[in-house]
């Protein structure tokens, strides 16, 4: 039996942050530390005092962690980043909120003397004497001390204070795991009330020594116990007065701690067999367990439940069957709603035909167990494929750092021309240049996607084909002929590729978040990515088929293996090969500038 802890973290937004730049604004981002160890860094939101992040993370931690801290930083290009403030949540605080901590928290000042970590190994004992007892303190070793020097280590020593006397250990150079094995003795008077203080310091030759933490012992308790030995966590120095809370702004957080006891695998065998049997039987079996799990799962836990179920069935070789069952159950719910409406059991203030058309167009768009499970499946089975397709494109965008803006209200007019012949670039020129850049990126993305079908894992293509067939069985009429194609490309593009384009760091495509210019380019690219491309190929130009649906059909046909084209077949069929006078792909893309709301984006999913 093992115990494990996990944190569900959502960093929502900040407000009323202090200005750190001469422009009267800041470039804030967040760092999350667990016991003073950095584990998360959000994207930087540029030139604002009220940043919005909306980033979600799932973190697995040892059950012995003590505190999680959120630091709001201001990014500077030329100097060290400024610390705006922090919010600390202890483990005890999170335990008292079983449904999770949610709300606004005031940022507090960051004091270097409070930034401590690590533990110290001490042995304390009361030694009887002929005239008086003596208090003996043995400083043995320490571990995981905070690095205070530029080389990533410290030069620690220990200072022991009691009853007006101070004694120090030797200095251990360049170590966060020092060993001393030194013993100190103090005269101990019966009834003494003064505490024994053991402090760890980092020695500096030029500047003042840095505080590493302290441990305070009650001498009266030691007198009764006579001896005490163990590892003691270093505590911060909280004797200093701090800046009044609220002056540094606030941070909106959603944090939930979950402690779990994991039993031996044999204890779950009966449940695993029951789940596998239901998946193997599909809709022909009783079909009660999977729907019951979905019904009993809250919206907040649905992603975690979907991920765990998917991992279970991947281990059993039943992932495709599990997803197929979920597809049928979700499609069955739309059928039931339609039948109830026909029987007059479902009241609706609108005609019945628009009802089913709406269901077809929004299929798998909700946060159902089927949608979440398919998302998790793509991240597990298709992550390497995603890197192969998007990696070169994302790297080029990061390296070029081109200015792209389609919103006229946000255009920055720049100077263009040779030295001495500069003239301001007009708004129309900026928009046209941005549209050309975006068309080139979109064309490269579509071409890479179409040519990569053979690199897509076979299990992913088989699952897409199963999805295509189930949706076509559910919507067989001619007016819904495009629904199966939309279902496939919605998962592949909207729920897989678009989030990865918007947040490449979360999908491990880049080590760091993008800067302001690159982030804007990625956001516009994700908003215009498939299946929203406005293309006019030379095939399937029926009047009832819109331009985005043409691309959706082409992609879905390949990824469901309904036919297996040669690498250049689609380009030849659509006239996108750029040979013999045929236009290249990017020349067929139409990008319409217009206002844009940055907060209305797809949710930034977190890789498993």
SVG drawing of the C-alpha trace seen along z (x, -y; Angstrom):
<svg xmlns="http://www.w3.org/2000/svg" viewBox="-46 -60 81 70">
<polyline fill="none" stroke="black" stroke-width="0.4" points="0.0,0.0 1.4,-3.4 0.2,-6.9 0.4,-9.7 -0.7,-13.3 -1.7,-15.3 -2.4,-19.0 -4.9,-20.4 -3.8,-23.9 -5.5,-26.6 -3.9,-30.0 -6.8,-32.3 -5.8,-35.9 -4.3,-38.8 -5.6,-42.3 -4.3,-45.7 -0.7,-44.7 1.9,-47.4 3.7,-49.0 7.3,-47.8 8.2,-49.4 8.8,-53.0 5.8,-52.8 3.4,-52.4 2.7,-48.7 4.3,-45.3 5.0,-42.1 3.7,-39.6 4.1,-35.8 3.7,-33.3 6.1,-30.7 4.8,-27.9 7.1,-26.5 6.6,-23.4 8.8,-23.6 10.8,-26.3 11.4,-24.1 10.1,-25.6 7.8,-23.3 5.7,-25.6 6.1,-28.8 3.2,-30.4 3.3,-32.5 4.1,-36.2 1.2,-38.6 2.8,-41.8 2.0,-45.4 -0.8,-44.9 -1.6,-45.2 -4.5,-42.9 -3.1,-39.8 -5.2,-36.8 -3.6,-33.3 -6.2,-30.6 -3.6,-27.9 -4.3,-24.5 -1.8,-22.0 -1.9,-18.5 1.1,-17.9 2.0,-14.7 3.8,-15.3 5.3,-13.4 2.8,-13.2 5.4,-14.9 5.3,-18.3 4.6,-21.3 3.8,-24.3 2.9,-25.5 3.8,-29.1 2.7,-31.3 5.1,-34.0 4.1,-36.8 7.1,-38.1 7.7,-41.0 9.8,-40.0 12.7,-42.3 14.7,-41.9 17.8,-43.7 18.0,-43.1 16.8,-40.5 13.1,-39.9 11.4,-41.8 9.4,-40.0 5.9,-41.5 4.6,-39.4 3.6,-35.9 0.7,-33.8 1.5,-30.8 -0.8,-27.9 0.3,-25.4 -0.6,-21.7 -2.8,-22.1 -4.7,-24.9 -5.4,-22.8 -6.5,-19.9 -9.2,-22.1 -10.7,-22.7 -11.6,-19.2 -13.4,-20.7 -10.4,-22.9 -9.3,-26.4 -10.9,-28.8 -10.9,-32.6 -8.8,-35.7 -5.7,-35.9 -3.7,-39.0 -0.1,-39.1 2.4,-39.6 5.9,-41.0 8.7,-38.5 11.4,-38.6 14.7,-36.7 14.8,-35.5 11.5,-33.7 12.7,-31.9 14.0,-28.8 13.9,-25.1 15.5,-21.9 16.0,-19.9 18.7,-19.7 19.7,-16.5 20.2,-17.3 20.7,-15.3 19.8,-17.0 20.2,-15.6 20.3,-16.7 23.5,-15.5 23.5,-15.3 26.5,-16.9 27.9,-17.2 27.0,-20.9 24.5,-21.5 23.1,-19.8 24.3,-20.6 22.5,-20.8 24.3,-19.1 23.5,-19.9 25.1,-17.8 24.8,-19.3 25.2,-16.3 24.2,-17.3 21.6,-19.1 20.0,-18.4 18.3,-20.3 19.4,-23.7 18.4,-26.7 21.1,-27.7 22.1,-31.3 25.2,-31.7 25.4,-32.1 27.0,-28.7 23.7,-27.1 25.1,-26.1 25.7,-27.6 28.5,-27.8 26.5,-26.8 27.4,-26.9 25.2,-26.5 24.9,-29.0 23.5,-27.6 22.2,-30.2 21.1,-29.6 21.0,-31.6 23.0,-34.5 25.8,-32.3 26.4,-31.7 28.5,-28.9 29.1,-28.2 30.1,-25.2 32.8,-25.2 31.9,-26.4 31.2,-23.7 32.0,-25.2 29.8,-24.8 27.3,-22.3 23.5,-22.1 24.0,-18.8 26.7,-19.6 28.0,-17.3 29.4,-18.8 29.2,-16.2 30.1,-18.9 28.8,-19.0 28.2,-22.0 27.3,-22.2 25.5,-24.9 24.9,-25.2 21.3,-24.3 19.6,-25.7 16.5,-23.9 13.4,-25.8 15.0,-27.8 12.5,-29.1 14.7,-30.4 14.5,-28.5 17.4,-26.8 17.7,-28.3 19.6,-26.5 20.1,-28.7 21.6,-27.8 23.5,-30.5 25.2,-30.9 28.6,-32.4 29.6,-35.3 33.0,-36.9 31.9,-40.3 28.2,-40.8 26.2,-39.9 25.5,-36.2 22.3,-34.8 19.7,-33.3 18.9,-29.6 16.4,-28.8 16.1,-28.0 14.7,-25.5 13.6,-26.5 13.3,-24.0 11.4,-24.3 14.0,-23.6 11.3,-22.5 10.1,-19.8 13.7,-18.7 14.2,-18.5 11.3,-16.1 12.3,-14.0 16.0,-14.0 17.0,-13.2 15.6,-14.0 17.1,-13.2 15.8,-13.5 15.5,-15.6 13.9,-19.0 12.5,-21.2 14.0,-24.6 11.6,-27.5 11.6,-31.1 12.3,-34.1 8.9,-35.7 10.0,-38.3 10.1,-41.1 7.2,-43.3 5.9,-43.0 4.1,-45.3 0.4,-45.5 -1.5,-42.9 -3.5,-44.3 -0.9,-46.9 0.6,-44.4 -2.5,-43.3 -4.4,-40.0 -4.2,-36.6 -7.2,-34.4 -6.4,-30.7 -8.1,-27.3 -6.1,-24.7 -7.2,-21.3 -5.2,-18.7 -6.0,-15.0 -4.4,-12.4 -4.9,-8.8 -4.0,-5.4 -3.0,-3.0 -3.6,0.6 -1.7,3.6 -2.8,4.3 -4.5,7.5 -7.1,5.6 -8.4,4.0 -8.5,7.1 -12.2,7.7 -13.0,4.1 -10.7,4.3 -12.3,7.5 -15.8,6.0 -14.8,2.9 -13.1,4.9 -16.1,7.2 -18.4,4.3 -16.1,2.7 -15.8,6.0 -19.5,6.5 -20.1,2.9 -23.7,1.8 -24.7,5.5 -24.0,6.0 -25.8,4.6 -24.1,1.3 -24.6,-0.1 -21.1,-0.6 -19.5,-3.2 -22.7,-5.4 -22.9,-5.2 -19.3,-6.3 -19.9,-9.3 -23.1,-10.2 -21.4,-10.1 -18.4,-12.1 -18.4,-15.8 -17.2,-18.2 -14.1,-19.1 -13.0,-15.4 -14.0,-14.3 -10.6,-14.9 -8.8,-12.9 -11.4,-10.1 -11.1,-10.0 -7.3,-9.9 -7.2,-7.1 -9.8,-5.0 -7.9,-5.4 -4.6,-4.3 -6.3,-1.3 -7.7,-0.2 -4.5,-1.0 -2.8,1.5 -5.4,4.0 -5.2,3.4 -8.8,2.2 -8.4,-1.6 -10.0,-1.5 -13.0,0.5 -13.4,-1.8 -13.5,-4.9 -15.9,-3.2 -18.3,-2.4 -18.1,-6.1 -18.8,-7.2 -21.9,-5.0 -23.2,-6.1 -22.9,-9.8 -24.4,-9.4 -27.2,-7.3 -28.0,-10.3 -28.7,-12.5 -30.9,-9.8 -32.9,-9.5 -33.4,-13.3 -34.6,-13.2 -37.0,-10.4 -38.4,-12.1 -38.9,-15.3 -40.8,-13.3 -43.1,-11.8 -43.7,-15.2 -41.9,-14.3 -39.3,-17.0 -40.6,-20.5 -38.7,-23.0 -39.5,-26.5 -38.0,-25.8 -38.8,-23.4 -37.5,-19.9 -35.4,-19.9 -33.1,-22.8 -32.8,-20.8 -31.1,-17.8 -29.1,-20.1 -27.7,-21.8 -26.9,-18.5 -25.0,-17.4 -22.9,-20.6 -22.0,-20.6 -21.2,-16.9 -18.5,-16.1 -18.1,-19.7 -19.1,-19.3 -16.9,-18.2 -18.3,-14.8 -16.4,-11.6 -16.1,-10.7 -14.6,-14.1 -12.1,-14.1 -11.1,-10.4 -10.4,-11.1 -8.3,-14.2 -6.3,-12.1 -5.9,-9.3 -4.5,-11.7 -2.0,-13.1 -0.8,-9.6 -0.8,-8.0 -0.1,-10.9 2.3,-13.2 5.4,-12.1 3.4,-12.5 2.4,-16.0 6.0,-16.9 7.0,-15.7 4.3,-17.8 4.3,-21.0 7.9,-21.0 9.6,-22.6 6.8,-25.1 6.8,-26.2 10.6,-26.5 10.6,-28.7 7.9,-31.0 10.0,-31.4 13.2,-32.1 11.6,-34.6 9.7,-36.7 7.7,-38.3 5.1,-40.9 1.6,-39.6 -1.6,-41.5 -5.0,-41.2 -6.9,-43.5 -6.8,-47.1 -7.3,-48.5 -4.0,-46.8 -1.8,-47.6 1.6,-49.2 2.8,-51.4 6.5,-50.8 9.2,-52.5 10.2,-50.8 12.8,-51.5 16.6,-51.9 18.7,-54.1 17.8,-57.7 14.7,-56.8 12.4,-55.7 8.7,-56.2 5.9,-55.0 4.3,-51.8 0.5,-52.3 -2.1,-50.3 -3.2,-48.6 0.4,-47.5 0.8,-46.1 -2.5,-44.2 -1.6,-42.9 1.9,-41.8 0.5,-40.1 -2.1,-38.3 0.7,-37.1 2.8,-35.8 -0.2,-34.0 -1.2,-32.5 2.3,-31.1 2.2,-29.6 -1.3,-28.2 -0.3,-26.7 2.8,-25.1 0.7,-23.7 -1.9,-22.2 0.7,-20.7 2.6,-19.2 -0.6,-17.7 -1.7,-16.2 1.8,-14.7 2.0,-13.2 -0.9,-10.8 1.4,-7.8 3.4,-8.9 0.2,-9.1 0.0,-6.0 -2.1,-3.2 -4.2,-3.0 -5.1,-6.7 -6.2,-6.3 -8.2,-3.2 -9.9,-5.1 -10.7,-8.0 -12.2,-5.6 -14.4,-4.0 -15.5,-7.5 -16.3,-8.3 -18.4,-5.2 -20.3,-5.6 -21.2,-9.2 -22.2,-8.3 -24.5,-5.5 -26.1,-8.1 -26.5,-10.8 -27.1,-8.8 -29.1,-11.5 -27.6,-13.5 -28.1,-16.8 -25.7,-15.6 -23.1,-14.1 -20.4,-16.5 -21.0,-15.7 -18.6,-12.6 -15.9,-14.7 -16.4,-17.5 -16.3,-15.0 -12.9,-13.7 -11.3,-17.1 -12.8,-18.6 -10.8,-16.2 -7.7,-16.3 -7.5,-20.0 -9.5,-21.9 -8.8,-19.6 -5.2,-18.5 -3.3,-20.8 -4.8,-24.2 -4.1,-24.0 -0.6,-22.8 -0.1,-25.8 -1.4,-28.3 0.7,-26.8 3.7,-24.9 5.4,-24.7 2.5,-22.8 2.9,-20.2 6.7,-20.1 7.3,-21.7 9.4,-24.4 11.2,-24.8 9.9,-28.3 6.8,-30.3 6.7,-32.7 7.3,-36.4 4.6,-38.9 5.1,-39.1 5.5,-35.3 2.6,-34.6 0.3,-36.8 1.4,-35.0 0.7,-31.6 -2.7,-32.8 -3.8,-34.0 -2.4,-30.9 -4.4,-28.7 -7.5,-30.7 -7.1,-30.3 -5.9,-26.7 -7.9,-23.7 -10.7,-23.2 -11.3,-27.0 -9.1,-27.5 -10.8,-29.4 -9.5,-27.6 -10.7,-27.2 -9.3,-24.0 -10.2,-22.7 -12.1,-19.7 -15.4,-19.1 -16.7,-22.5 -20.4,-21.7 -22.5,-24.7 -23.6,-23.3 -20.1,-22.6 -18.4,-25.5 -14.7,-26.1 -13.7,-24.9 -15.8,-21.7 -13.8,-20.9 -10.6,-20.9 -12.3,-18.9 -13.4,-16.3 -9.9,-16.0 -8.2,-15.5 -10.8,-13.2 -10.7,-11.0 -6.9,-10.5 -6.9,-10.0 -9.8,-7.5 -8.0,-5.5 -11.1,-5.5 -8.6,-5.8 -4.8,-5.8 -3.3,-8.5 0.2,-8.9 2.0,-11.7 1.3,-14.3 -2.2,-13.0 -4.1,-15.6 -2.0,-18.4 -2.3,-17.3 -6.1,-16.9 -6.5,-20.3 -4.0,-22.2 -1.8,-23.0 1.4,-21.5 2.8,-24.8 3.9,-23.2 2.8,-23.9 1.2,-27.2 -0.9,-25.8 -1.1,-28.1 0.6,-27.0 -1.4,-26.4 -0.8,-29.7 -2.0,-31.6 -5.4,-30.0 -5.8,-30.9 -8.0,-33.9 -7.4,-35.7 -9.9,-38.3 -8.6,-40.9 -10.9,-42.0 -11.3,-42.6 -10.3,-39.7 -11.0,-38.9 -7.9,-37.2 -9.9,-35.7 -12.2,-33.7 -9.7,-31.0 -9.7,-27.2 -8.8,-25.9 -5.1,-25.3 -4.9,-21.5 -2.1,-20.0 -0.2,-17.0 -0.4,-13.8"/>
</svg>
